[in-house]
């Protein structure tokens, strides 16, 4: 399995959020999902994208704890390393 880098994960998360309707100008690692108007359905879609790309499964309780883009990136990188 290839190494999952933080940069790759961040790029995937940011581009996916933009595709899901988040404003490109507002996207940053410190942006909150609330500020980006990202709801639970968007996060569920993001979870599917992550699972398809990195074989990292995010559970509902994991996703519910995420507040920022950086939180999501950190969790994905951590899970990918396991």
C-alpha positions as CSV (number, residue, x, y, z in Angstrom):
1,X,0.0,0.0,0.0
2,X,1.3,3.4,-0.9
3,X,2.0,6.0,1.8
4,X,-0.8,8.4,2.5
5,X,0.6,11.9,3.0
6,X,-1.0,14.8,4.9
7,X,-0.8,16.9,1.7
8,X,-2.6,14.4,-0.4
9,X,-5.4,14.0,2.2
10,X,-5.8,17.7,2.6
11,X,-6.0,18.2,-1.1
12,X,-8.6,15.5,-1.4
13,X,-10.7,16.8,1.5
14,X,-10.6,20.4,0.2
15,X,-11.4,19.5,-3.4
16,X,-14.2,17.2,-2.3
17,X,-15.7,19.9,-0.1
18,X,-15.6,22.3,-3.0
19,X,-17.4,19.8,-5.2
20,X,-20.0,19.3,-2.4
21,X,-20.7,23.1,-2.5
22,X,-18.4,24.8,-0.1
23,X,-17.1,28.2,-1.2
24,X,-13.6,27.8,-2.6
25,X,-12.5,31.1,-1.0
26,X,-13.5,29.9,2.4
27,X,-11.7,26.6,2.2
28,X,-8.7,26.2,4.5
29,X,-7.4,23.7,7.1
30,X,-8.8,25.9,9.9
31,X,-12.2,26.4,8.4
32,X,-15.0,24.9,10.4
33,X,-17.6,22.8,8.7
34,X,-20.2,25.1,10.2
35,X,-18.6,28.1,8.5
36,X,-18.5,26.2,5.2
37,X,-22.2,25.2,5.5
38,X,-21.2,21.5,5.4
39,X,-23.9,19.4,6.9
40,X,-24.0,15.8,8.0
41,X,-25.0,14.5,4.6
42,X,-22.0,16.3,3.1
43,X,-19.7,14.7,5.7
44,X,-21.2,11.3,4.9
45,X,-20.4,11.8,1.2
46,X,-16.9,12.9,2.2
47,X,-16.5,9.8,4.2
48,X,-17.4,7.7,1.2
49,X,-14.9,9.5,-1.0
50,X,-12.2,8.9,1.7
51,X,-13.0,5.3,2.0
52,X,-12.9,4.8,-1.8
53,X,-9.6,6.6,-2.1
54,X,-7.7,5.5,1.0
55,X,-9.6,2.4,2.3
56,X,-10.2,4.4,5.5
57,X,-13.6,3.9,7.0
58,X,-14.9,6.8,9.1
59,X,-17.7,5.8,11.5
60,X,-20.6,8.1,12.3
61,X,-19.3,8.8,15.8
62,X,-15.9,9.8,14.3
63,X,-17.5,12.2,11.8
64,X,-19.8,13.7,14.5
65,X,-16.7,14.9,16.4
66,X,-15.1,16.7,13.5
67,X,-15.2,20.4,13.6
68,X,-12.6,21.6,11.1
69,X,-11.0,20.6,7.9
70,X,-7.8,19.9,9.8
71,X,-9.7,17.6,12.2
72,X,-10.8,15.5,9.3
73,X,-7.3,15.5,7.7
74,X,-5.7,14.4,11.0
75,X,-8.2,11.6,11.5
76,X,-7.8,10.3,8.0
77,X,-4.0,10.4,8.2
78,X,-4.1,8.7,11.6
79,X,-6.4,5.9,10.4
80,X,-4.5,5.4,7.2
81,X,-1.3,4.8,9.2
82,X,-3.0,1.9,11.2
